[in-house]
């Protein structure tokens, strides 16, 4: 949780739903990258 909300909300005026959707995508992308490097 390295400042996702602070980073996205500070730089945009998009609706909260869009912010949440992008955050979920970021989380998923980072999690996938972490898993692929661990194996």
C-alpha positions as CSV (number, residue, x, y, z in Angstrom):
1,X,0.0,0.0,0.0
2,X,2.7,2.5,-0.9
3,X,0.6,5.6,-1.2
4,X,-1.7,4.5,-4.0
5,X,-4.6,6.7,-2.9
6,X,-2.4,9.7,-2.3
7,X,-0.7,9.4,-5.6
8,X,-3.8,8.9,-7.8
9,X,-6.2,11.2,-6.0
10,X,-3.7,14.1,-5.8
11,X,-3.2,14.1,-9.6
12,X,-6.7,13.6,-10.9
13,X,-10.3,14.7,-10.6
14,X,-11.7,11.4,-11.9
15,X,-14.7,9.8,-10.1
16,X,-13.9,7.6,-7.1
17,X,-15.0,4.5,-9.0
18,X,-12.4,5.2,-11.7
19,X,-9.7,5.7,-9.1
20,X,-10.6,2.5,-7.4
21,X,-10.7,0.6,-10.6
22,X,-7.2,1.8,-11.5
23,X,-5.9,1.0,-8.0
24,X,-7.2,-2.5,-8.3
25,X,-5.4,-2.9,-11.6
26,X,-2.2,-1.5,-10.2
27,X,-2.4,-3.9,-7.2
28,X,-3.1,-6.8,-9.5
29,X,-0.3,-5.9,-11.8
30,X,2.2,-5.6,-9.0
31,X,1.1,-8.8,-7.4
32,X,1.4,-10.7,-10.7
33,X,4.9,-9.2,-11.2
34,X,5.9,-10.2,-7.7
35,X,4.7,-13.8,-8.2
36,X,6.4,-14.2,-11.6
37,X,9.8,-13.1,-10.1
38,X,9.5,-15.3,-7.1
39,X,9.0,-18.6,-9.0
